[in-house]
Every structure is written in C-alpha cells, then in structure tokens.
C-alpha cells in the first residue's frame, strides 16, 4: 500500500458506505440482503477454506499440496483459476459451514466467518511502512468519527447489513439484542499491529513493538466498550483504538530512541535485500560447486 492508496482509502470507503446506505433506503432490504448473502456465501467458503488450509495440509499427501489444477471458464478461455486438491478438501467443511450460516444466520456462525475474513485480510494486506500506516489510520480516524457522530449512515448500514461484516455479541437488553464490532475496526488496526511484528522480525528483536501495538489495541477496544455502555450509544471504535495503538508504539520508540529506524522501515526494501542475500548465497554455492569440477577435469 502506498501513501496515495492510504489517502484515498477513506474516500473510497465513504463512497461504498454511502452507496450501501442508498441501496437499503431505496430498494427492498430483503432483496439487497439476499444478493449479499449469495456473495458472502462464496466469499465465506474461500476465506474459511484458506483459514483451515494450513491445519489440513499437514494430514494430506505432499502432491495434493503442490500439484496445481488449472480450470478455465467456458467461453472465456483466458480466465482461469488455479487450485490444489488440498484446497478442494479444505473447501468441503467451509461449504457446509457457509450453508449453515446462510440458512440459520446464527450469530456464532456470523462471528466465525467474520474472524476468517479478519485473518485473511490481515494476512493479505501490507502497509509497507509506518508512515503509510499513520496516514491510513489518521484518515480512517476522521472517517469513523464523521460517519458515526455526524450522520446516521454508519449505524443504519451496520444494522441493515445482514452479512458477516461485523462481530455480534448477545446482550440481555431486548431492545438492543446485540452489540456490534465492525470488521474494519479489527483489520485496519490489525495490519498496523502486523507491521510492528514484521519490524521486530527484521531487526531480530522478539515482539518488542508488536507487544506495544497489541497492548494499545486492547486498551483502545476496552475503552470503546466502556464508553459505549456508559453513554448507551454507538461509538466509532477507531476514535479510541487509533490513538491507543499509535500512541503506545510512539511512546515505546521514543523511550528507546528508535524513532528514525522505525520511520525509515520499508517492508519492500527488507524483502528485496533478503532476496538479494539469498541469490548471492546461491551464487556462492554454485561457484563453489563448479570449482571442484574444474579441478577434476
């Protein structure tokens, strides 16, 4: 993710949120949710299968994990999908689970699918640098406050959207049967926490900044729940989570005098250097292998 992507993210998110709000306002809620259920049924199978795959692969033959099967769409031969037999096996329980969710819409099934989306989102998305992460979190900090406090859009869409885009927590209040936490409030700070972990790994440190970022997220989430129950009103979770996560990491790096290394950290450069090191080592190995052969000749 580049700085430009991070700056555009709140604008794109706002456009999508407003579009969903208008859909629910001018079209039948049941029709919109029926279409979304079909969409999330397919997406849920993919996410749940990818989450289960690492555990399932260990019990399957190695060929099933490595040999690719290529399936081309009829009439669109240029479009193709690659998968393995292990992925097909992982998709079987995922399909049954998504069928249960689609038929029952149980809150527990909703949460399990939501967590699968979160895991895949955090695994697939990469901020690249702490500067990009700060820009993204600052933009979404304003985005969340605006759409929750100044308009009814966010709360209306969250209540109308009958799909696993939020975690549901049952309450004893019949007028408000569930408390909700949007997946964005998990994934967006989560990719920043994951970035802190990669920073630790790149420097050979054991979870130093990861612990700070994760502790900040925990404090921000607890504060959100406390304020929500205190005022009995919906709260923009990023209002509390963003300052807590970035604040904990900032205080930690200032305390250690490591502001410059943290700001200069770039995942792409780290990846390139590791690739170069590997290629050099491979080159040295091949050269050392060639020398004995020449002597033998």
N, C-alpha and C positions, 0 to 999 in steps of 0.2 A: 504494500500500500504506500503510495507516495503522499507528499504533503497536499497536493492538489486533490487527490482522492479523499483525503481526510476532511478537507474543507468542503467538498461537495456532498459528503455523506449526509449531514443534517438536512440539506436541501432536498436530496433525493428521498430521504426518509419522510420528510414533511409532505412531499408530493404523493407518496404512496399512502401515507396515513389519511390525508385529505381525500384521496380517491376512494379509499375504503369507506370512509365516513359518508361520502355522497352515494356510493353504491347501496349501503344499508338504508339510507334515507329515501331514495327514490325507487329502489327495487324491493321485491319481496325478500325479507330476511331469510326465510326458509330456502328460497331459491339460491341466494348467494351462499349460504352455508352448505347447501347440497353440493354446489360446484367446488367449494373449498374442501369439503370432506373427501371428494374424489381426488383432488390434487394432493392433499396431505396423506391420503391412503398410500399413494405411490411413493411420495417423498418419505413417508414414515418407514416403509419397507426398506428403502435404500439406507436411511440413517440408522435404523435398528440393526440391519444386516452388517453394516460397516462397523458398528459398535461391538457386535457379537463376534465378528470375524477373527480377531486376534486370539480369542479363547478357543474357538472352534478349530482353527488351523492346526493347533498342536496335536489333535487327535486324528488328522486326516493324512493320507499319503502325500509325500512331497510333490509328486507330479500334479496332484489336484490343486496345489497352491501355486504352482509355477506355470503350467501349460495354459496358454490363453485360448479362449474360444472367441471367434470373431463372428458376430451376427450382423448382417446387412439388411437394412429396411427394404421391403419390396417396393419397387418403382422408384426408390431413392437410393441407388446403389452406393452413392458417395457417402451416405450416412451409415456409420457402423458403430457398434457397441462391443467393447472388449470386456470379457469377464472370465473367471475361472470356475472350476467345479466347486471349489471351496466357497465361493461367493454364492453359488446356487444353493448349497447346503445351508449357509447362514441365512438365506432369504426365506427358507421354509418356516422356521419359527417366527420370523419377522412378519410374514404374510398372515399367519394365523392370529398373531397378536394385533395387527392392524385391523383385521376383520372383527375381532372382539371390540376394539375401540370404536370402529365405525358403527357397530350395531348397538352398543351399550352407552358409549360416551361417558364411561366411568371416569371419575376424577383421577383415580390411581393410574389408569391406562394413559390418560392425558399427560400426567406428570412423567411417566416413564418415557413416553415418546418425546416430550419436551426436553428431558435430560439427554436423550440420544442426540437431538438436534444441537444442544449446547456443546456436547463433547465433540461432535463433528465440526461445528462452527469454530470452536477454539483451536482445534487441531489444524483446520484448513486455512484459517486467516492468519496473516502475519503483518504486524505493524512495521517491521523493519528497523525502526529507531524510536527512541524515547521522545524525540521531537515530534515525529508524526503522531505518536500516541497521545502526547499532550494536546496537540491541535484537535485530534478526533474527540478526545474526552471533553475538552473545553466547548467544542461545538455542540456535542450532544447534551452537555450540562445545560446550556441555554435552551436547546430544543425541547428537552424533557420539561423544564420549568414552564416554558411558554404553552405547550400543548396541554399540560395538566392544570395549571393555575389560571390561565387566561382564556381558555376555550373549553368547551365540553367534548371536544373531538376525541382526545385520547381515551378518556374513561368510557365514552359511548362505544367506540370501536372495540375496546377490550371486553366490554360486557356483551356486545352483539356477536363478536367473532367467536364462533363455536368451533375452535380448532386448537391444536396443541402449540399455541404461540405464547402460552403463559403457564405458570405452575399454579395449581389450585390447592388451597388449604382450607378444609372444612372448619366452620365456626359453629358456635352454639346459638348464634343470632339468626332467627328465621327470616328476618328482613334482609340480612346480608349473609347468605349461607356460605360464601367462600371469600377468603382473602386471596388476592392475586399478585403474582410477581411476574412481570414480563420477561421473556427470554432475553431480550436486549439488555436488561439490567444484569444478566449473568454473563452473556457472551462478550459484550463490549468491554466491561472491566476485566473479564477473564482473559482476553487476548493481551491486555496490558500486564496482567499478572504472569502470563506465559512468557512474555517478552523479558520480564525480570528474571525468570528462571533461566532462559537462554543466555542472558547476560552473565549470570553466575557460572553457568557451564563453560562459557567461552573463556572465562578468567580462571577456571579451575577452583572456584570457590563453591562451598557447599550450601546452597539455598539461602544465602545471606539476604539478598534483596527480594527473593521470592517470598520469604517469611514476612518481610515488611509489607509487601504489596498485599499478600493474602490476609495479614492481620488488619490492614487498612480496610480491605473489602468486608471483612467480618464485622468490624466496628461500624462501618457505614450502613450495612444491612440491618444490624441490630438497632441502630439509631432510627432508621426508616420505620421499622416495626413499632418502636416505642412512640414516635411522633404520630404515626397513623392511628394507633389505638388511643392516644391521648386526645387528639382532635376529632376522631371518628370521621375521617375524611381521607380520600385518596391522596397519596403523596408521590411526587416524582422521585423515584428511588435514586436516580443519578445525582440529584441535588445533594445527597448525603454521601453516596458512595464515591463519586469522583474526587471531592476534596480529601476524603479519608485515604483513598488509595494513593493519589499523587502526593498528598501531604506526608504520609508515612515514608514513602520512598525518598522524597526530597529531604526530609529531616535526617534520614539514615545516611544518604550520600554526603550531605553537608557535614554531618558529625564525623564521618570517616575521611573527609577531604577528598572525595572521589567524584566531584561534580563533573569535571572535564572528561574523564573516561566514560562516564555514564552518558553524557550528551554526545560524545563522539562515536558511541557504539552504533554499528550498522550491521545488521544481520547478513546482508548481501555480500559485504566485504569479507565478513567472517567465513561465509560459505565458500567464496572464491579462493580465499587463502588456504582453506582446508583441502580444496580440490587440487590446487597447485602443489601443495605439500605431498599429497598422495601421488600425483603424477610424477613428481621428482623422485620420490621413493621408488616408484615402479620403474622409472628410467634407470636409477642406480642398480636396481635388482637385475634388470635386463642386461645392462652393461657388464655387471659382474658375472652374469651367466655366459656372456659372449666371450670374455677373455680366456677362460679355461679352454673353450672350444678351439680358439685360435692356437693356443699353445699345443693342444693335442695334435693340430694339423702340422 
